[in-house]
Amino acid sequence: MFTAEDYLQGWIVYLIGASCLLLFLWLVLRKSAWTTVRHLLLLVSAAILLTPVTAYRDDGHLAPAFFVSLYEGVMLSGAEAGFQRGFAPIVAAALFGIILYLLLRLLWKLMSNKLSGNKKNDQKPRGAKFKDKLVVEE
């Protein structure tokens, strides 16, 4: 068994590595025109990488749920073994994050529409400019 200090050092190194992976994913996706898809991919990736679960069933120390699920699903066999123990918290964290993101995104859109409703006439037109009347020379 590892000590609490070993788990803390492991988590520090793991969080640095996970932050680097999320930064790399953000750098790859930052030019994407689909903002919502980009945000959801980052959110689900963070949920997969950062969701903790107890390392062993009888131990209180935490480990990344992704690795616990992978270890128990591949290496262990039996009725209680499998991907479920690490997979369920990941799915719960991802769904909670997605629902919270969509609610905040909707709230932001409603607030920005309400605030910009008074300033619609003051804005400059964007995009192509079309002439109102067609002038024909004779």
C-alpha positions in Angstrom: 0.0 0.0 0.0 1.0 3.5 -0.6 1.0 6.3 1.9 -1.1 9.4 1.8 2.0 11.4 0.7 2.6 9.0 -2.2 -1.0 9.5 -3.4 -0.6 13.3 -3.0 2.6 13.3 -5.1 1.0 11.1 -7.7 -2.0 13.4 -7.9 0.2 16.4 -8.4 2.1 14.8 -11.2 -1.1 13.5 -12.7 -2.8 16.9 -12.6 0.2 18.5 -14.3 0.0 15.9 -17.1 -3.8 16.2 -17.4 -3.5 20.0 -17.6 -1.0 19.6 -20.4 -3.3 17.3 -22.3 -6.2 19.7 -21.9 -4.1 22.6 -23.0 -3.0 20.7 -26.1 -6.6 19.8 -26.9 -7.6 23.5 -26.5 -4.7 24.5 -28.8 -5.9 22.1 -31.4 -9.6 23.1 -31.2 -9.2 26.9 -30.6 -9.7 27.7 -34.3 -12.8 25.7 -34.6 -15.9 27.7 -35.7 -18.2 25.4 -33.7 -17.9 27.0 -30.3 -20.4 24.8 -28.5 -18.9 21.6 -29.8 -15.4 22.8 -28.9 -16.5 23.6 -25.3 -18.3 20.3 -24.9 -15.3 18.3 -26.1 -13.1 20.0 -23.6 -15.7 19.5 -20.9 -16.0 15.8 -21.6 -12.3 15.4 -21.8 -11.8 17.1 -18.5 -14.5 14.9 -16.9 -12.7 11.7 -18.2 -9.3 12.8 -17.0 -10.2 14.5 -13.7 -12.9 12.5 -12.1 -11.7 10.7 -9.0 -12.8 7.4 -7.4 -11.4 5.4 -4.5 -8.4 3.5 -5.6 -9.4 0.3 -3.8 -12.8 -0.7 -2.5 -11.6 -0.8 1.1 -9.3 2.2 0.9 -10.2 5.9 1.2 -7.5 7.2 -1.1 -8.5 8.6 -4.5 -7.3 7.7 -8.0 -8.3 8.8 -11.5 -11.5 7.0 -12.4 -10.3 6.4 -15.9 -7.3 4.4 -14.8 -9.3 2.5 -12.1 -11.9 1.5 -14.7 -9.3 0.5 -17.2 -7.4 -1.6 -14.6 -10.4 -3.3 -13.2 -12.0 -3.9 -16.6 -8.9 -5.4 -18.2 -6.9 -7.0 -15.4 -9.5 -8.3 -12.9 -12.2 -10.9 -13.4 -15.2 -11.6 -11.3 -18.8 -10.5 -10.6 -17.8 -7.2 -9.0 -14.9 -6.3 -11.4 -15.3 -4.4 -14.6 -15.4 -1.0 -16.1 -18.5 0.0 -14.1 -16.8 1.3 -10.9 -14.8 4.0 -12.7 -17.1 4.5 -15.6 -20.3 5.5 -13.7 -18.7 8.5 -11.9 -17.2 9.7 -15.2 -20.6 9.6 -16.9 -22.2 11.3 -14.0 -19.6 14.1 -13.9 -19.8 14.5 -17.7 -23.6 14.7 -17.8 -23.7 17.1 -14.8 -21.1 19.3 -16.6 -22.9 19.2 -19.9 -26.2 20.1 -18.3 -24.7 23.0 -16.3 -22.8 24.2 -19.4 -26.0 24.2 -21.5 -28.0 26.1 -18.8 -25.3 28.7 -18.4 -25.0 29.1 -22.2 -28.8 29.6 -22.5 -28.7 32.1 -19.6 -25.8 34.0 -21.2 -27.7 34.1 -24.5 -30.9 35.4 -22.9 -29.0 38.1 -20.9 -27.0 39.2 -24.0 -30.2 39.4 -26.1 -31.9 41.4 -23.4 -29.0 43.9 -23.0 -28.5 44.2 -26.8 -32.2 44.7 -27.5 -31.9 48.4 -26.8 -28.9 49.0 -28.9 -30.0 47.2 -32.1 -30.5 50.5 -34.0 -27.1 51.9 -33.0 -25.1 49.0 -34.4 -23.3 49.2 -37.7 -24.4 46.6 -40.3 -22.1 43.7 -40.8 -21.4 41.7 -43.9 -22.1 42.6 -47.5 -23.9 45.8 -48.3 -26.6 45.8 -50.9 -28.0 48.8 -52.7 -31.7 49.5 -52.2 -32.4 50.4 -55.8 -30.9 49.2 -59.0 -29.7 52.1 -61.1 -30.0 51.5 -64.9 -28.1 53.8 -67.2 -29.7 54.7 -70.5 
